Amino acid sequence: NTKFLSKIINKIRNPEFNALDVYRLRTKCNALSYVDYTSTLQHKFVNDKYSDLLQKYRTSIACSTLTFVVKMLEIPAAGCVSFLEVTKKNKCEYVGFQDEKTAVFINEHNYCDKFEEFISEPNNPKWEKIATSGRKFVMEEMNNDKAVESLVDLMKKVIAKN
């Protein structure tokens, strides 16, 4: 809720971590006439059916200003071009995404320009290449096998230090 009174109440109730800070860019994106926002539980595509919803779109927006969220993996895994909010706090670059290769990096300063670029040339082959590369990256590098390998490596390092 972006109404003035709601903003004040939200800041008082959650001074360190509130929805308006976490979803600042998402709120701005939702205000754009060409963005189709689908509330998480307001449709039949919940839980394991979420990927079915994403596959109906060529692109989707993943915005979380302060933290990395699973949506940032789900969107490219579904084969969509991912417009991914990248900030110093959410550490998206640390995960391994690359701008214009596996996702399109957006922030509060460039998001409109990036969206307009897509809208002006939706059939440009570059979008399909980003979507394909993003899906490949997530499916090959962000899976359970890789997570287990990383955890084992971490445990070996901890044990070696002791």
N, C-alpha and C positions, 0 to 999 in steps of 0.2 A: 504494500500500500504506500503510495507516494504522497498522500495528503500530508500537509504540514503537521497537524496534530499527531497523526500516526507516526511520523518520523521522530517526533519528540518522545513519544511514549516508547517507541522501539529503542531509542538511544538510552533512555533511563532504565528500561528492563534489561537490556543487553549491551552495556557500555563497551565491552571488549570485542564482542563477536555477534553482530546483528545482521539480519538479512539484507538490509540496505547497503551495508559495506561489502558483504560477500557477493551480492548479486547486482552491484552498481551498473556494470556494463550490460548485463542481461536486461535490466530494467530499461535502459536506454534503447537497446535493440528492439524490445517488445513494443516500444512506442512508434516504431517505423511502420508505415502502412503496408509494406510488402513482406513483413515478417509475420509468419503464421505461428503463433505461440500455442502450444498444446499443453495444458496443465497435466501434470503427471498422472493423476488418478481420475481424470474427467473423461475417460474413454475406455474402450475395450482392450487397448494394447498395454496392459500392465504386466509387470514382472517379466516372465520369459517371452512374452509377446511384444515387448518393446522394440526388438529388432525388426519385427514385421512393420511397425509404424515407420521406423527410420528408412526402411527400404522403399517406402512410397515417395521419398524425397531424394533429390540429387545432392542436396547440401543441408547442413544443419549447423547450429551455432552452439558452442560449448563455452559458457562464461561462468567462471567462478573466480573472483578477484583475489581471494586470500588463500584458497586451498585447491589442491588437485582433486578432482572428482571423477568417478568411474565413467560418467558420460563422455569424458574426454577420450576414453578408449572405445566406448560403445559406438559412437558416431562413425569413426573411420572403419571399425570392424564391420559395420553394416554396408560399407561401400559408398558412403556419402563423402563429399568434400567437407572437411571439418574446418569451420571458421573457429579457431581456437584462441581464447583469450590467454595471452602470455604476459605474466607479471613477474617481478622479482620474488613475490611471496608465494605464488602457486607452483613455481618450479617446473613448468611444462617443458622448458628446454632441457632441464636436467634429465627428464624421462627419456629424451632422445628424439622428440619431434623436431623436424626441420622445416623452416618457413619456405613455402612455395614448393616443397618436395613431398612432405607427408601430411601437411596441414597448411592452412593459411592463417598466419598469426595476426591477431587483431588486438587492439587496445582502445582506450577511450579517445585517442587522437586520430586513429586511422580507420576505424570500423566502417564508417559510411563510404569512404573511398574504396575499400576492399569489396564491400557489397555491390557498389555501383559497377565496379570492374566485372564482377560475375554477371550481373544483370545485363550489362551492355553486350556481353559476348558469352552467353550461356553454353554455346556449342563449341567454344574454343577447346581444342584437344588437350590443352594444358590442365583443364579441370578434371578430365577423366584420368590423366596421368597422376595428378595429386591424389585423387580418390583411390586409385589402384595402389599407388605407393603407400598411402596411409593404411589401407587395409592389410597389405602385405607386412608392413612394419608391426602393426598391432598383433596380427595373427602369429607372426614368427618370433617377435621379441617380447611381447607382453602376455605370455601364457603361463600356465601352471608349471610346466617343465622348467622354463627359464627362472621362475620365481623360486622353485626348489633349489635349482643350481646356485642361485644367488645367495640363498639362505645357508646352504651347505658351505659355500666359500666364506661367508661371514663368520660362521661358527668355527671354521678351521682357523681363521685369523685370530679369533678371540682365544681359542685354545692354545694357539702358538704363542700368544703373548703371556700366557700364565705359565 
